[in-house]
């Protein structure tokens, strides 16, 4: 292969690289839920026209409270999000959140969520608010070892054993559930505040574990 052929190949590869990069910058993002799309358009200050994935990179915070959002598909494009508030909507499927691995704060209070397994991959989460849903199984939370504040009030939780591995957990709200055994909480060395009001705690929890927590200086609300 002579010098001329080498130059032609180099120019061809360079053209393909530039073209590929340009295509990446013009890739459009679509959202199944028009109410979610509207909230995102407001966030990037673009009321009309195609939403480019490159434009979504500027979004680090999204406030979409009470927007009647039911479908989160498309949200996976917002991979620079640090905080998102989706409270007071009609969300049941949180699968699109699974790829938002940079997110530190997620608020999903007062929705229709039962399955939180997609949240298990969000290892950077420090604050998670799930009040007023239909959650029974919280085992997916066991991997969230950077969690600082967790709100699980007004759900249908009975087993909190998954929380025992959350060593950074400091603030915990569990009121209005079906919890009887709180022994897993004794493993949380950084726990400062726990709300257990309106749970059917066992006599062992009341007479043994609650006093242990209080003796450690935990602000126990019961």
N, C-alpha and C positions, 0 to 999 in steps of 0.2 A: 504494500500500500504506500503510495507516494504522498508527498507533503500536501498536494492539492486535495486528495481524498480525505486526509486527516482533518484539514480545515473545514471541508464540507460537513463531515460528521460532527465536528465540534459546534458549528453553527446550527446544525439541525437539533442537537441536544439542547443548546442554549435557547433556541426558539421554543421547544417543547416545554422547557422549565419555566420560561416567562409566561407562556400561555397557560400552563397549569396553575401558576401562582395567581394570574389574573382571574381565572375561573373561580378559584377558591375565594377571592375577594368579592365576587359578584354572586355567590351562592345565596339563594333566597331561603328564608325560613317561613314555614307555614304553621298556623295554629288552628286546631280544630274548633276551639271555643272562641266565638267572636268577642265575648266579654274579656277573656284573657288577652286576646290580641289588642283590644282597645287599651287595656292597662299597660301593655308593653309599649304600644305606640306613644302613650303619654310619657312613659319612662324615657324613651329615646327622642322625644319631641318630633315625631314624624307621623302626622295625622293621616297621610295617604301615601300610596305608592308601595312597591315591593319592600319588604323588610329584609335587609341583607344580614347574613350571619356576622359579617364584620362590624355592622352597626350595633349588634347585640353585645359585643365585647366590652363596650363602655359601661354596661349596666352592672353595678355591684350591689344595688339595692332595688327591690321591687315591692311596692306597697299595693296590694290588690284586695283590700279588706271589703267584704260586703258587696262584691261585684256580680253575684249570681253565677260564679264560675263552677262548671261541673266537670270539665275535661281539661287535663293538664298537658295533653300531647303538644309537643313543640317546645315545651319548657326546657328540654334537654339541650337546646342550642345556647342557653344562657349560662355557659360554663364558667363565667367569671363572677357569678353571684356570690356575695358574702352573706347577705341577709335577704329573707323573703317573708312577707306577711300575707298569708292566704286565709286569714281567719274569716269566719262568718260567710262561708260559701256553701256549695253543694257537692263538694269533692268526696269521692269514695275511693278512687284509684290513684295512688301516689307513685306509681311506677316511674313516670317521667322524672321524678326527683332523684332517682338512683344514680344518675351520672353527674350530679352536681357535687362533686367531691371536695370543692373548695369552700362550700357553704358552711358558715359557722352558726347561723341563727335561722331557725325555721319555726314559724308560727302557723299552726293548722287548727286552731281552736274553733269549735262549733262548726264542724263539718259532718260528713257521714262515713267516716273512715273506720273500717274494721281491721284490715290487713296492713300492718306497718313493716312488713318484711323488706320492702324496697329501701327503707331507711338504713338498713344494716351496713351498707357500704359507705356511709357518710362519716368517716372517721374523724373529720375535723369539726363536727358539730359540738358546740359548747352550750347552746341553748335550744331546747325543744319544747314547744307548747302544744299539747294535744287535748286540752280540756274540751269536754262536751262532744265526744265522739262515741263510737260503739266498739271500742277496743277491749278484747279479752286477753289476747296473747301478747305479752311484751318481751318475749324471749329475743326478738331481733335486736333489742337495745343493748344486749350484753356486750356487743363489740364496740360500742361508742365510748371508748375509754378516755375521751377528752371532754365528756359532758359535765358541765358545771351546774346548770339549772334545768330541771325537768318538771313539767306540769302534766299530770295524768288524771286530774280530777274529773269527776262526772263521766266515768266510763263503766266497764263491766269486768274489772280486773279482780282476780282472786289470788293469783300466784305472782309474787314479786321477787322470786328467787333470782331472776336474771339481773336484778339491780346490784347484787352483792359484788359483782366484778367492777363496778363503776367507781373506782377509787378517787376520782376527782370530783364526784358529785357533792355539791355543797347545799343546794336548795332543792327541795323535793316536795311537791304537792300531790297528795293522793286522796284527797277527800272525796266522799260520795262514790265509793267503789264497793267491792264485796270481799275485802281483805280480812282475813282472820289471823294469819301468822306474819308477824313483822320481824322475825329473827334475822332475815337477810340484811336488815338495816344496821345491825350491830357490826357488820364488816366494813361499813363506810366510815373510814377514819376522818374524812374531811367534812362530814355532814354537819351543818350548822342549823338548818331549819327544816322541819318536816311537819306537814299538815296531814293528819290522819282522821279528821272529823268525819262523822257519819260513815264509819266502817264497823262491821260486826266483829271486832277484835276478840280473840280468844282470851280466856282468863290468864293463860300463860303470858300472852303478849302484854296484857294490862299489868300484871303483877311482877313480871320479870324483865321483859325487854324495854318497856316504856321507862321504868326507873333507871335501867342501865344507860339509856340514851340521855336522860335528864342529868344523870350524874356526870356524864362526859361534857355537859354544858350545851347540849343540843336544845334548841328552842322547839319543843314538842307541842303541837296544837292537837288536842284530843278532847 
